[in-house]
């Protein structure tokens, strides 16, 4: 059985399987990503993003495909 976690995307809360990338969580939640995503392997850097972790005020940076 998959362990589901809550993520917040664009102001909405979604339950997604634990371990997905940011891109994977967005697609699992029904988002269709049409641009801003390149190789999906972490080489091109097209999916650079900022995110926060639960109960942590800091802003982190990373690649959404990783």
Phi, psi and omega per residue, in radians:
X1 nan 2.368 3.137
X2 -1.327 2.405 3.019
X3 -1.480 2.168 -3.128
X4 -1.702 2.493 3.079
X5 -2.191 2.783 3.099
X6 -1.641 2.348 3.017
X7 -2.218 2.679 3.121
X8 -2.010 2.067 -3.128
X9 -2.228 2.164 3.101
X10 0.936 0.664 3.086
X11 1.446 0.015 3.123
X12 -1.984 2.676 3.126
X13 -1.814 2.354 -3.133
X14 -2.314 2.593 3.001
X15 -1.709 2.154 -3.134
X16 -2.312 2.741 3.093
X17 -1.116 2.427 3.106
X18 -1.093 2.480 3.067
X19 1.729 -0.104 3.105
X20 -1.268 2.693 2.977
X21 -1.296 3.009 3.086
X22 -1.074 -0.771 3.115
X23 -1.081 -0.777 3.128
X24 -1.070 -0.718 3.122
X25 -1.141 -0.689 3.111
X26 -1.137 -0.792 -3.136
X27 -1.158 -0.684 3.096
X28 -1.065 -0.588 -3.124
X29 -1.398 -0.057 3.068
X30 1.842 -0.008 3.114
X31 -1.295 2.455 3.048
X32 -1.867 2.013 -3.088
X33 -1.647 1.982 -3.050
X34 -1.753 -0.449 3.119
X35 -2.634 2.922 -3.135
X36 1.493 0.171 -3.139
X37 -2.341 2.107 -3.058
X38 -1.781 -1.809 -2.954
X39 -1.320 -0.370 -3.083
X40 1.135 0.263 -3.133
X41 -2.102 -0.065 3.117
X42 1.587 0.152 -3.107
X43 -1.601 -0.679 -2.989
X44 -1.473 -0.494 3.136
X45 1.397 0.152 -3.096
X46 -1.169 -0.385 -3.061
X47 -1.797 0.474 3.099
X48 -0.974 2.359 -3.045
X49 -2.568 2.917 3.004
X50 -2.067 2.573 -3.135
X51 -2.682 2.899 3.083
X52 -2.207 2.711 3.091
X53 -1.831 2.679 -3.119
X54 -1.013 2.361 3.110
X55 1.069 0.493 3.124
X56 -2.366 2.126 -3.071
X57 -1.377 -0.269 -3.068
X58 -1.226 2.681 3.060
X59 -1.825 2.275 -3.126
X60 -1.900 2.732 3.068
X61 -2.104 2.673 3.121
X62 3.127 -3.087 3.084
X63 -1.735 2.232 -3.078
X64 -1.131 -0.361 -3.138
X65 -1.454 -0.149 -3.118
X66 -1.945 nan nan
